[in-house]
Amino acid sequence: MTNDAKQDQPRRTDGAPGKFEPGGELGPIEDRNEYEQRLNDLPPDQKELAQESARLADLCQYFSQQKMDVPPQILVQVGRLPGLGIADRIRALKDVNRALMEYLNDVGQDPGIRQ
């Protein structure tokens, strides 16, 4: 095979990326019982972080399904999450999740006719 042909072929990587695939160590979990078991196996701070992250993912999925934009100020907060320690990230995620729920509540209220 020529060098050009080798460069055109997709590269196969073994190891770390595979663990994020279905069935991999860190891949998606379809079984609710397995999810709960893995969650319970985590240290308390990581468990809380995983729960808050899952709540954020659920909210983002809802926003996407409803074709709604996440408010820009919340996007800024989410963008800062990777630079935070676990305890600060948990607090920030709780604030973001609460703000998204309040936003949904405010948007969902029907102003109707005020008397």
Secondary structure, 3 states (H helix, E strand, C coil): CCHHHHHHCCCCCCCHHHHHCCCCCCCCCCCHHHHHHHHHHCCHHHHHHHHHHHHHHHHHHHHHHCCCCCCHHHHHHHHHHHHCCHHHHHHHHHHHHHHHHHHHHHHHCCCCCCC
